[in-house]
């Protein structure tokens, strides 16, 4: 199935908006994606006709809301091909999912001197929680180095694995460089050393079909808002055998089996990790978003976006003095670039005035900036609702800014 | 010229442009006219670090007892806005600067650069200009 772009764009009301009286060109999809009408409708419907606190309620609405929330969990399960719905934990997003594992896995399994491996191309969300664990438990953080093209140094990774390694936590796709990491190989190598693996899928799930069982990944995390769903909800997939052994992250209602002032016994999965009232409206809207992109087809999306990426890359490289950061052969639809002599803030500010939304700065990945010796980049990231005509507008805008700076 | 008169001149100058790009072209023009800051003045002490760009400001007192500001930024647009700020505030007494109200940035439609989400150090920059003046005024007193 191929993408009918004009039809798809009609599903996203915001794409019809004008910015400074110019049609919006939204190229900030790696930060967050826009929402199709069906997702917006689902949220409105949830609060209009389906709102009641879930679980434990005996009344009709509560049971209905519970059922829809649990159905949403099943939708997520099937979307990433998990074996059990109890392995799907709803969180606030990728960041909370990683913090949860860093805390619960760390408290349960890590001793001073143990090692955790991350990579040089991580988002701060997959760096800081491990540094906090380091401060708490005295673990040692090891970093897989990166190569100039934005890929990971895999031989170096193999050498980092040893009998002190407790966990490998790497991103599936770099939010700055677009690099798609060879996670199958990373998981295989880690498992050969009996080391579990967490994959940060925030930038991958909107673009790549995920099968956690085929990957044999131990933890896989992502955010709803980057995959056309609502903000404030995300997913932690964890293998049952790990989640059962890990201590809870937060205490409160829902996560308990029995509470006395002397002792509390915890609820079973997934509720052990879901203290408090969950975002049951968000979960159903996430399920709607996943169903929506499944209908379009992840392979069709990947093909279409890759075509846009190739088109935009070729056109951008024709701009004199423009350098692209991240040249992996296996890359997601993200382009970070700089034009010689033009600060990213200037480029972003001026493109904005043409109605083009790009992101500028270090993109919460300062170690990558340090590696290249730069302060930041301009980042254009594409979704399946973007078009070649929009890419042309970006190129035109970049050229206009470049000529402005020549005077 | 008073600080207010200088601000009104800038507002007047920008008012002829409807198109955003023309406004920014003028800001860039201002940026290019700003004397580059001596590298020795780009010290950690003079830096105002933002998330998106960096700004350096240094201040001294001239023989008339007025504050003279010099500054720079690595981003041209920020440099242009800085040039406007320095034009408005430089060569005034510390008291005049402390009491001044800066309204021209908002009036010429550049308020977005002052929002904390931009994190470009502009707000910190304006604060710094006043802090320098307070320091000079207390020294004098």
HADDOCK unambig.tbl for C-alpha pairs under 7 A between the chains (distance, minus, plus):
assign (segid A and resid 343 and name CA) (segid B and resid 74 and name CA) 7.00 0.50 0.50
assign (segid A and resid 343 and name CA) (segid B and resid 75 and name CA) 5.21 0.50 0.50
assign (segid A and resid 345 and name CA) (segid B and resid 52 and name CA) 6.29 0.50 0.50
assign (segid A and resid 345 and name CA) (segid B and resid 75 and name CA) 6.35 0.50 0.50
assign (segid A and resid 346 and name CA) (segid B and resid 75 and name CA) 6.12 0.50 0.50
assign (segid A and resid 346 and name CA) (segid B and resid 76 and name CA) 6.38 0.50 0.50
assign (segid A and resid 346 and name CA) (segid B and resid 77 and name CA) 5.85 0.50 0.50
assign (segid A and resid 353 and name CA) (segid B and resid 20 and name CA) 6.27 0.50 0.50
assign (segid A and resid 361 and name CA) (segid B and resid 52 and name CA) 5.42 0.50 0.50
